[in-house]
């Protein structure tokens, strides 16, 4: 018999995206000038560590990242 093994690690963070607010932000970005409801910001906020004991995730860009062939310091 095959034993069931999960495809993801058990400590994989769960990320919830409010698609309705993301859609509303996309339709009218002026209504959300701080971009709190954009998909990018929801992912960015969702991957932050929840408490002091949790391991920080590497969800930020490095100090030097390449964007369209240019390097940002």
PDB file of N, CA, C and O in Angstrom:
ATOM      1  N   UNK A   1       0.828  -1.183   0.000  1.00  0.00           N
ATOM      2  CA  UNK A   1       0.000   0.000   0.000  1.00  0.00           C
ATOM      3  C   UNK A   1       0.873   1.248   0.000  1.00  0.00           C
ATOM      4  O   UNK A   1       1.961   1.285   0.575  1.00  0.00           O
ATOM      5  N   UNK A   2       0.365   2.231  -0.648  1.00  0.00           N
ATOM      6  CA  UNK A   2       1.058   3.514  -0.644  1.00  0.00           C
ATOM      7  C   UNK A   2       0.608   4.330   0.557  1.00  0.00           C
ATOM      8  O   UNK A   2      -0.580   4.397   0.872  1.00  0.00           O
ATOM      9  N   UNK A   3       1.559   4.936   1.209  1.00  0.00           N
ATOM     10  CA  UNK A   3       1.198   5.833   2.311  1.00  0.00           C
ATOM     11  C   UNK A   3       1.074   7.239   1.763  1.00  0.00           C
ATOM     12  O   UNK A   3       1.827   7.661   0.886  1.00  0.00           O
ATOM     13  N   UNK A   4       0.121   7.938   2.296  1.00  0.00           N
ATOM     14  CA  UNK A   4      -0.114   9.305   1.836  1.00  0.00           C
ATOM     15  C   UNK A   4       0.950  10.220   2.413  1.00  0.00           C
ATOM     16  O   UNK A   4       1.175  10.235   3.623  1.00  0.00           O
ATOM     17  N   UNK A   5       1.596  10.976   1.558  1.00  0.00           N
ATOM     18  CA  UNK A   5       2.552  11.980   2.040  1.00  0.00           C
ATOM     19  C   UNK A   5       2.134  13.330   1.462  1.00  0.00           C
ATOM     20  O   UNK A   5       1.853  13.436   0.268  1.00  0.00           O
ATOM     21  N   UNK A   6       2.092  14.352   2.299  1.00  0.00           N
ATOM     22  CA  UNK A   6       1.680  15.662   1.808  1.00  0.00           C
ATOM     23  C   UNK A   6       2.697  16.215   0.814  1.00  0.00           C
ATOM     24  O   UNK A   6       3.891  15.927   0.900  1.00  0.00           O
ATOM     25  N   UNK A   7       2.213  16.999  -0.109  1.00  0.00           N
ATOM     26  CA  UNK A   7       3.082  17.583  -1.123  1.00  0.00           C
ATOM     27  C   UNK A   7       3.854  18.773  -0.570  1.00  0.00           C
ATOM     28  O   UNK A   7       4.930  19.099  -1.071  1.00  0.00           O
ATOM     29  N   UNK A   8       3.320  19.421   0.452  1.00  0.00           N
ATOM     30  CA  UNK A   8       3.939  20.603   1.025  1.00  0.00           C
ATOM     31  C   UNK A   8       4.353  20.323   2.455  1.00  0.00           C
ATOM     32  O   UNK A   8       3.785  19.449   3.109  1.00  0.00           O
ATOM     33  N   UNK A   9       5.345  21.063   2.948  1.00  0.00           N
ATOM     34  CA  UNK A   9       5.723  20.884   4.354  1.00  0.00           C
ATOM     35  C   UNK A   9       4.578  21.271   5.278  1.00  0.00           C
ATOM     36  O   UNK A   9       3.756  22.112   4.916  1.00  0.00           O
ATOM     37  N   UNK A  10       4.508  20.679   6.455  1.00  0.00           N
ATOM     38  CA  UNK A  10       3.391  20.974   7.362  1.00  0.00           C
ATOM     39  C   UNK A  10       3.393  22.405   7.884  1.00  0.00           C
ATOM     40  O   UNK A  10       2.352  22.911   8.304  1.00  0.00           O
ATOM     41  N   UNK A  11       4.551  23.063   7.863  1.00  0.00           N
ATOM     42  CA  UNK A  11       4.601  24.435   8.360  1.00  0.00           C
ATOM     43  C   UNK A  11       4.458  25.471   7.247  1.00  0.00           C
ATOM     44  O   UNK A  11       4.783  26.643   7.437  1.00  0.00           O
ATOM     45  N   UNK A  12       3.974  25.037   6.091  1.00  0.00           N
ATOM     46  CA  UNK A  12       3.775  25.955   4.965  1.00  0.00           C
ATOM     47  C   UNK A  12       2.727  26.998   5.345  1.00  0.00           C
ATOM     48  O   UNK A  12       1.645  26.635   5.805  1.00  0.00           O
ATOM     49  N   UNK A  13       3.024  28.288   5.163  1.00  0.00           N
ATOM     50  CA  UNK A  13       2.050  29.313   5.553  1.00  0.00           C
ATOM     51  C   UNK A  13       0.831  29.302   4.639  1.00  0.00           C
ATOM     52  O   UNK A  13       0.935  29.033   3.443  1.00  0.00           O
ATOM     53  N   UNK A  14      -0.307  29.594   5.217  1.00  0.00           N
ATOM     54  CA  UNK A  14      -1.530  29.715   4.425  1.00  0.00           C
ATOM     55  C   UNK A  14      -1.694  31.177   4.069  1.00  0.00           C
ATOM     56  O   UNK A  14      -1.529  32.057   4.914  1.00  0.00           O
ATOM     57  N   UNK A  15      -2.014  31.423   2.840  1.00  0.00           N
ATOM     58  CA  UNK A  15      -2.131  32.783   2.350  1.00  0.00           C
ATOM     59  C   UNK A  15      -3.527  32.967   1.788  1.00  0.00           C
ATOM     60  O   UNK A  15      -3.949  32.227   0.899  1.00  0.00           O
ATOM     61  N   UNK A  16      -4.237  33.945   2.300  1.00  0.00           N
ATOM     62  CA  UNK A  16      -5.584  34.232   1.842  1.00  0.00           C
ATOM     63  C   UNK A  16      -5.584  35.572   1.128  1.00  0.00           C
ATOM     64  O   UNK A  16      -5.089  36.567   1.658  1.00  0.00           O
ATOM     65  N   UNK A  17      -6.137  35.593  -0.073  1.00  0.00           N
ATOM     66  CA  UNK A  17      -6.227  36.824  -0.855  1.00  0.00           C
ATOM     67  C   UNK A  17      -7.693  37.158  -1.030  1.00  0.00           C
ATOM     68  O   UNK A  17      -8.479  36.331  -1.492  1.00  0.00           O
ATOM     69  N   UNK A  18      -8.054  38.369  -0.662  1.00  0.00           N
ATOM     70  CA  UNK A  18      -9.416  38.840  -0.843  1.00  0.00           C
ATOM     71  C   UNK A  18      -9.540  39.303  -2.296  1.00  0.00           C
ATOM     72  O   UNK A  18      -9.144  40.414  -2.647  1.00  0.00           O
ATOM     73  N   UNK A  19     -10.093  38.433  -3.119  1.00  0.00           N
ATOM     74  CA  UNK A  19     -10.154  38.719  -4.553  1.00  0.00           C
ATOM     75  C   UNK A  19     -11.102  39.861  -4.873  1.00  0.00           C
ATOM     76  O   UNK A  19     -10.894  40.591  -5.843  1.00  0.00           O
ATOM     77  N   UNK A  20     -12.130  40.019  -4.076  1.00  0.00           N
ATOM     78  CA  UNK A  20     -13.085  41.108  -4.330  1.00  0.00           C
ATOM     79  C   UNK A  20     -12.431  42.472  -4.138  1.00  0.00           C
ATOM     80  O   UNK A  20     -12.568  43.351  -4.990  1.00  0.00           O
ATOM     81  N   UNK A  21     -11.720  42.654  -3.025  1.00  0.00           N
ATOM     82  CA  UNK A  21     -11.066  43.948  -2.809  1.00  0.00           C
ATOM     83  C   UNK A  21      -9.946  44.166  -3.819  1.00  0.00           C
ATOM     84  O   UNK A  21      -9.693  45.301  -4.223  1.00  0.00           O
ATOM     85  N   UNK A  22      -9.271  43.095  -4.233  1.00  0.00           N
ATOM     86  CA  UNK A  22      -8.239  43.233  -5.258  1.00  0.00           C
ATOM     87  C   UNK A  22      -8.857  43.669  -6.581  1.00  0.00           C
ATOM     88  O   UNK A  22      -8.288  44.496  -7.295  1.00  0.00           O
ATOM     89  N   UNK A  23     -10.021  43.114  -6.907  1.00  0.00           N
ATOM     90  CA  UNK A  23     -10.701  43.502  -8.141  1.00  0.00           C
ATOM     91  C   UNK A  23     -11.162  44.954  -8.068  1.00  0.00           C
ATOM     92  O   UNK A  23     -11.041  45.701  -9.039  1.00  0.00           O
ATOM     93  N   UNK A  24     -11.693  45.349  -6.909  1.00  0.00           N
ATOM     94  CA  UNK A  24     -12.127  46.736  -6.749  1.00  0.00           C
ATOM     95  C   UNK A  24     -10.943  47.692  -6.829  1.00  0.00           C
ATOM     96  O   UNK A  24     -11.063  48.786  -7.380  1.00  0.00           O
ATOM     97  N   UNK A  25      -9.815  47.290  -6.289  1.00  0.00           N
ATOM     98  CA  UNK A  25      -8.619  48.126  -6.389  1.00  0.00           C
ATOM     99  C   UNK A  25      -8.175  48.261  -7.840  1.00  0.00           C
ATOM    100  O   UNK A  25      -7.769  49.336  -8.281  1.00  0.00           O
ATOM    101  N   UNK A  26      -8.259  47.151  -8.578  1.00  0.00           N
ATOM    102  CA  UNK A  26      -7.844  47.191  -9.985  1.00  0.00           C
ATOM    103  C   UNK A  26      -8.762  48.088 -10.809  1.00  0.00           C
ATOM    104  O   UNK A  26      -8.305  48.780 -11.719  1.00  0.00           O
ATOM    105  N   UNK A  27     -10.049  48.076 -10.494  1.00  0.00           N
ATOM    106  CA  UNK A  27     -11.000  48.914 -11.233  1.00  0.00           C
ATOM    107  C   UNK A  27     -10.828  50.393 -10.910  1.00  0.00           C
ATOM    108  O   UNK A  27     -10.962  51.240 -11.793  1.00  0.00           O
ATOM    109  N   UNK A  28     -10.531  50.710  -9.652  1.00  0.00           N
ATOM    110  CA  UNK A  28     -10.403  52.112  -9.244  1.00  0.00           C
ATOM    111  C   UNK A  28      -9.261  52.260  -8.237  1.00  0.00           C
ATOM    112  O   UNK A  28      -9.506  52.297  -7.031  1.00  0.00           O
ATOM    113  N   UNK A  29      -8.018  52.345  -8.717  1.00  0.00           N
ATOM    114  CA  UNK A  29      -6.889  52.469  -7.796  1.00  0.00           C
ATOM    115  C   UNK A  29      -6.903  53.762  -6.983  1.00  0.00           C
ATOM    116  O   UNK A  29      -6.288  53.820  -5.918  1.00  0.00           O
ATOM    117  N   UNK A  30      -7.584  54.788  -7.456  1.00  0.00           N
ATOM    118  CA  UNK A  30      -7.639  56.057  -6.724  1.00  0.00           C
ATOM    119  C   UNK A  30      -8.401  55.905  -5.405  1.00  0.00           C
ATOM    120  O   UNK A  30      -8.170  56.677  -4.474  1.00  0.00           O
ATOM    121  N   UNK A  31      -9.292  54.936  -5.310  1.00  0.00           N
ATOM    122  CA  UNK A  31     -10.053  54.720  -4.075  1.00  0.00           C
ATOM    123  C   UNK A  31      -9.185  54.083  -2.984  1.00  0.00           C
ATOM    124  O   UNK A  31      -9.547  54.115  -1.807  1.00  0.00           O
ATOM    125  N   UNK A  32      -8.061  53.513  -3.365  1.00  0.00           N
ATOM    126  CA  UNK A  32      -7.144  52.875  -2.415  1.00  0.00           C
ATOM    127  C   UNK A  32      -5.733  53.411  -2.668  1.00  0.00           C
ATOM    128  O   UNK A  32      -4.894  52.698  -3.219  1.00  0.00           O
ATOM    129  N   UNK A  33      -5.461  54.665  -2.271  1.00  0.00           N
ATOM    130  CA  UNK A  33      -4.176  55.281  -2.619  1.00  0.00           C
ATOM    131  C   UNK A  33      -2.966  54.630  -1.948  1.00  0.00           C
ATOM    132  O   UNK A  33      -1.843  54.800  -2.422  1.00  0.00           O
ATOM    133  N   UNK A  34      -3.169  53.894  -0.864  1.00  0.00           N
ATOM    134  CA  UNK A  34      -2.046  53.234  -0.193  1.00  0.00           C
ATOM    135  C   UNK A  34      -1.838  51.810  -0.706  1.00  0.00           C
ATOM    136  O   UNK A  34      -0.939  51.114  -0.234  1.00  0.00           O
ATOM    137  N   UNK A  35      -2.647  51.369  -1.657  1.00  0.00           N
ATOM    138  CA  UNK A  35      -2.539  50.054  -2.296  1.00  0.00           C
ATOM    139  C   UNK A  35      -2.666  48.902  -1.301  1.00  0.00           C
ATOM    140  O   UNK A  35      -2.091  47.836  -1.523  1.00  0.00           O
ATOM    141  N   UNK A  36      -3.398  49.093  -0.225  1.00  0.00           N
ATOM    142  CA  UNK A  36      -3.573  48.045   0.786  1.00  0.00           C
ATOM    143  C   UNK A  36      -4.335  46.841   0.241  1.00  0.00           C
ATOM    144  O   UNK A  36      -4.136  45.723   0.717  1.00  0.00           O
ATOM    145  N   UNK A  37      -5.200  47.049  -0.744  1.00  0.00           N
ATOM    146  CA  UNK A  37      -6.028  45.961  -1.269  1.00  0.00           C
ATOM    147  C   UNK A  37      -5.474  45.335  -2.542  1.00  0.00           C
ATOM    148  O   UNK A  37      -6.092  44.422  -3.091  1.00  0.00           O
ATOM    149  N   UNK A  38      -4.335  45.798  -3.021  1.00  0.00           N
ATOM    150  CA  UNK A  38      -3.761  45.197  -4.223  1.00  0.00           C
ATOM    151  C   UNK A  38      -3.296  43.775  -3.902  1.00  0.00           C
ATOM    152  O   UNK A  38      -3.007  43.456  -2.749  1.00  0.00           O
ATOM    153  N   UNK A  39      -3.228  42.940  -4.911  1.00  0.00           N
ATOM    154  CA  UNK A  39      -2.814  41.556  -4.696  1.00  0.00           C
ATOM    155  C   UNK A  39      -1.387  41.509  -4.165  1.00  0.00           C
ATOM    156  O   UNK A  39      -1.083  40.726  -3.265  1.00  0.00           O
ATOM    157  N   UNK A  40      -0.516  42.341  -4.716  1.00  0.00           N
ATOM    158  CA  UNK A  40       0.868  42.354  -4.263  1.00  0.00           C
ATOM    159  C   UNK A  40       0.952  42.670  -2.774  1.00  0.00           C
ATOM    160  O   UNK A  40       1.673  41.997  -2.037  1.00  0.00           O
ATOM    161  N   UNK A  41       0.228  43.682  -2.329  1.00  0.00           N
ATOM    162  CA  UNK A  41       0.291  44.075  -0.923  1.00  0.00           C
ATOM    163  C   UNK A  41      -0.332  43.008  -0.024  1.00  0.00           C
ATOM    164  O   UNK A  41       0.145  42.784   1.088  1.00  0.00           O
ATOM    165  N   UNK A  42      -1.393  42.348  -0.495  1.00  0.00           N
ATOM    166  CA  UNK A  42      -1.995  41.279   0.301  1.00  0.00           C
ATOM    167  C   UNK A  42      -1.020  40.109   0.472  1.00  0.00           C
ATOM    168  O   UNK A  42      -0.950  39.517   1.549  1.00  0.00           O
ATOM    169  N   UNK A  43      -0.278  39.778  -0.570  1.00  0.00           N
ATOM    170  CA  UNK A  43       0.720  38.715  -0.473  1.00  0.00           C
ATOM    171  C   UNK A  43       1.858  39.155   0.442  1.00  0.00           C
ATOM    172  O   UNK A  43       2.312  38.393   1.295  1.00  0.00           O
ATOM    173  N   UNK A  44       2.310  40.385   0.257  1.00  0.00           N
ATOM    174  CA  UNK A  44       3.403  40.933   1.064  1.00  0.00           C
ATOM    175  C   UNK A  44       3.059  40.905   2.547  1.00  0.00           C
ATOM    176  O   UNK A  44       3.873  40.492   3.372  1.00  0.00           O
ATOM    177  N   UNK A  45       1.856  41.345   2.881  1.00  0.00           N
ATOM    178  CA  UNK A  45       1.427  41.358   4.282  1.00  0.00           C
ATOM    179  C   UNK A  45       1.143  39.945   4.798  1.00  0.00           C
ATOM    180  O   UNK A  45       1.378  39.651   5.970  1.00  0.00           O
ATOM    181  N   UNK A  46       0.640  39.079   3.924  1.00  0.00           N
ATOM    182  CA  UNK A  46       0.295  37.724   4.346  1.00  0.00           C
ATOM    183  C   UNK A  46       1.496  36.853   4.658  1.00  0.00           C
ATOM    184  O   UNK A  46       1.369  35.880   5.402  1.00  0.00           O
ATOM    185  N   UNK A  47       2.652  37.174   4.113  1.00  0.00           N
ATOM    186  CA  UNK A  47       3.845  36.367   4.344  1.00  0.00           C
ATOM    187  C   UNK A  47       4.704  36.872   5.496  1.00  0.00           C
ATOM    188  O   UNK A  47       5.757  36.301   5.777  1.00  0.00           O
ATOM    189  N   UNK A  48       4.272  37.924   6.158  1.00  0.00           N
ATOM    190  CA  UNK A  48       5.020  38.401   7.325  1.00  0.00           C
ATOM    191  C   UNK A  48       4.877  37.400   8.460  1.00  0.00           C
ATOM    192  O   UNK A  48       3.847  36.736   8.570  1.00  0.00           O
ATOM    193  N   UNK A  49       5.908  37.280   9.317  1.00  0.00           N
ATOM    194  CA  UNK A  49       5.786  36.382  10.473  1.00  0.00           C
ATOM    195  C   UNK A  49       4.683  36.847  11.409  1.00  0.00           C
ATOM    196  O   UNK A  49       4.523  38.046  11.635  1.00  0.00           O
ATOM    197  N   UNK A  50       3.925  35.911  11.953  1.00  0.00           N
ATOM    198  CA  UNK A  50       2.778  36.234  12.808  1.00  0.00           C
ATOM    199  C   UNK A  50       3.181  36.570  14.242  1.00  0.00           C
ATOM    200  O   UNK A  50       2.541  37.400  14.887  1.00  0.00           O
ATOM    201  N   UNK A  51       4.221  35.941  14.735  1.00  0.00           N
ATOM    202  CA  UNK A  51       4.651  36.223  16.106  1.00  0.00           C
ATOM    203  C   UNK A  51       6.173  36.189  16.175  1.00  0.00           C
ATOM    204  O   UNK A  51       6.845  35.916  15.180  1.00  0.00           O
ATOM    205  N   UNK A  52       6.692  36.462  17.334  1.00  0.00           N
ATOM    206  CA  UNK A  52       8.146  36.543  17.495  1.00  0.00           C
ATOM    207  C   UNK A  52       8.830  35.199  17.328  1.00  0.00           C
ATOM    208  O   UNK A  52       9.995  35.142  16.933  1.00  0.00           O
ATOM    209  N   UNK A  53       8.133  34.136  17.618  1.00  0.00           N
ATOM    210  CA  UNK A  53       8.741  32.809  17.583  1.00  0.00           C
ATOM    211  C   UNK A  53       8.768  32.206  16.180  1.00  0.00           C
ATOM    212  O   UNK A  53       9.507  31.252  15.937  1.00  0.00           O
ATOM    213  N   UNK A  54       7.992  32.733  15.272  1.00  0.00           N
ATOM    214  CA  UNK A  54       7.955  32.145  13.935  1.00  0.00           C
ATOM    215  C   UNK A  54       9.168  32.584  13.121  1.00  0.00           C
ATOM    216  O   UNK A  54       9.721  33.667  13.313  1.00  0.00           O
ATOM    217  N   UNK A  55       9.551  31.719  12.225  1.00  0.00           N
ATOM    218  CA  UNK A  55      10.719  31.966  11.393  1.00  0.00           C
ATOM    219  C   UNK A  55      10.370  33.011  10.330  1.00  0.00           C
ATOM    220  O   UNK A  55       9.359  32.870   9.643  1.00  0.00           O
ATOM    221  N   UNK A  56      11.190  34.058  10.183  1.00  0.00           N
ATOM    222  CA  UNK A  56      10.896  35.044   9.143  1.00  0.00           C
ATOM    223  C   UNK A  56      11.086  34.432   7.756  1.00  0.00           C
ATOM    224  O   UNK A  56      12.035  33.685   7.518  1.00  0.00           O
ATOM    225  N   UNK A  57      10.186  34.754   6.866  1.00  0.00           N
ATOM    226  CA  UNK A  57      10.258  34.237   5.506  1.00  0.00           C
ATOM    227  C   UNK A  57      11.019  35.219   4.628  1.00  0.00           C
ATOM    228  O   UNK A  57      10.951  36.431   4.834  1.00  0.00           O
ATOM    229  N   UNK A  58      11.729  34.701   3.670  1.00  0.00           N
ATOM    230  CA  UNK A  58      12.475  35.548   2.756  1.00  0.00           C
ATOM    231  C   UNK A  58      11.532  35.969   1.637  1.00  0.00           C
ATOM    232  O   UNK A  58      11.569  35.409   0.541  1.00  0.00           O
ATOM    233  N   UNK A  59      10.696  36.949   1.913  1.00  0.00           N
ATOM    234  CA  UNK A  59       9.694  37.373   0.941  1.00  0.00           C
ATOM    235  C   UNK A  59      10.007  38.735   0.366  1.00  0.00           C
ATOM    236  O   UNK A  59       9.227  39.252  -0.435  1.00  0.00           O
ATOM    237  N   UNK A  60      11.112  39.329   0.742  1.00  0.00           N
ATOM    238  CA  UNK A  60      11.473  40.645   0.217  1.00  0.00           C
ATOM    239  C   UNK A  60      12.541  40.480  -0.848  1.00  0.00           C
ATOM    240  O   UNK A  60      13.268  39.486  -0.880  1.00  0.00           O
ATOM    241  N   UNK A  61      12.620  41.489  -1.730  1.00  0.00           N
ATOM    242  CA  UNK A  61      13.686  41.496  -2.716  1.00  0.00           C
ATOM    243  C   UNK A  61      15.012  41.765  -2.022  1.00  0.00           C
ATOM    244  O   UNK A  61      15.055  42.420  -0.981  1.00  0.00           O
ATOM    245  N   UNK A  62      16.079  41.262  -2.595  1.00  0.00           N
ATOM    246  CA  UNK A  62      17.393  41.549  -2.041  1.00  0.00           C
ATOM    247  C   UNK A  62      17.724  43.022  -2.271  1.00  0.00           C
ATOM    248  O   UNK A  62      17.012  43.726  -2.988  1.00  0.00           O
ATOM    249  N   UNK A  63      18.806  43.474  -1.657  1.00  0.00           N
ATOM    250  CA  UNK A  63      19.173  44.878  -1.773  1.00  0.00           C
ATOM    251  C   UNK A  63      19.448  45.238  -3.229  1.00  0.00           C
ATOM    252  O   UNK A  63      19.132  46.344  -3.666  1.00  0.00           O
ATOM    253  N   UNK A  64      20.027  44.323  -3.970  1.00  0.00           N
ATOM    254  CA  UNK A  64      20.302  44.568  -5.376  1.00  0.00           C
ATOM    255  C   UNK A  64      19.482  43.586  -6.201  1.00  0.00           C
ATOM    256  O   UNK A  64      19.747  42.384  -6.188  1.00  0.00           O
ATOM    257  N   UNK A  65      18.507  44.087  -6.904  1.00  0.00           N
ATOM    258  CA  UNK A  65      17.704  43.216  -7.757  1.00  0.00           C
ATOM    259  C   UNK A  65      17.712  43.777  -9.172  1.00  0.00           C
ATOM    260  O   UNK A  65      17.808  44.988  -9.374  1.00  0.00           O
ATOM    261  N   UNK A  66      17.612  42.897 -10.127  1.00  0.00           N
ATOM    262  CA  UNK A  66      17.647  43.312 -11.518  1.00  0.00           C
ATOM    263  C   UNK A  66      16.228  43.508 -12.013  1.00  0.00           C
ATOM    264  O   UNK A  66      15.404  42.596 -11.943  1.00  0.00           O
ATOM    265  N   UNK A  67      15.947  44.699 -12.512  1.00  0.00           N
ATOM    266  CA  UNK A  67      14.641  45.009 -13.075  1.00  0.00           C
ATOM    267  C   UNK A  67      14.862  45.506 -14.493  1.00  0.00           C
ATOM    268  O   UNK A  67      15.411  46.590 -14.697  1.00  0.00           O
ATOM    269  N   UNK A  68      14.442  44.728 -15.464  1.00  0.00           N
ATOM    270  CA  UNK A  68      14.577  45.065 -16.875  1.00  0.00           C
ATOM    271  C   UNK A  68      16.011  45.437 -17.243  1.00  0.00           C
ATOM    272  O   UNK A  68      16.249  46.407 -17.962  1.00  0.00           O
ATOM    273  N   UNK A  69      16.951  44.660 -16.744  1.00  0.00           N
ATOM    274  CA  UNK A  69      18.342  44.862 -17.106  1.00  0.00           C
ATOM    275  C   UNK A  69      19.076  45.920 -16.311  1.00  0.00           C
ATOM    276  O   UNK A  69      20.284  46.076 -16.490  1.00  0.00           O
ATOM    277  N   UNK A  70      18.404  46.650 -15.447  1.00  0.00           N
ATOM    278  CA  UNK A  70      19.089  47.657 -14.636  1.00  0.00           C
ATOM    279  C   UNK A  70      19.191  47.156 -13.207  1.00  0.00           C
ATOM    280  O   UNK A  70      18.390  46.328 -12.774  1.00  0.00           O
ATOM    281  N   UNK A  71      20.159  47.650 -12.487  1.00  0.00           N
ATOM    282  CA  UNK A  71      20.356  47.250 -11.101  1.00  0.00           C
ATOM    283  C   UNK A  71      19.955  48.390 -10.196  1.00  0.00           C
ATOM    284  O   UNK A  71      20.410  49.521 -10.362  1.00  0.00           O
ATOM    285  N   UNK A  72      19.087  48.083  -9.222  1.00  0.00           N
ATOM    286  CA  UNK A  72      18.666  49.098  -8.254  1.00  0.00           C
ATOM    287  C   UNK A  72      19.490  48.924  -6.987  1.00  0.00           C
ATOM    288  O   UNK A  72      19.556  47.815  -6.458  1.00  0.00           O
ATOM    289  N   UNK A  73      20.116  49.973  -6.486  1.00  0.00           N
ATOM    290  CA  UNK A  73      20.874  49.855  -5.235  1.00  0.00           C
ATOM    291  C   UNK A  73      19.969  49.792  -4.031  1.00  0.00           C
ATOM    292  O   UNK A  73      20.449  49.692  -2.902  1.00  0.00           O
TER     293      UNK A  73
END
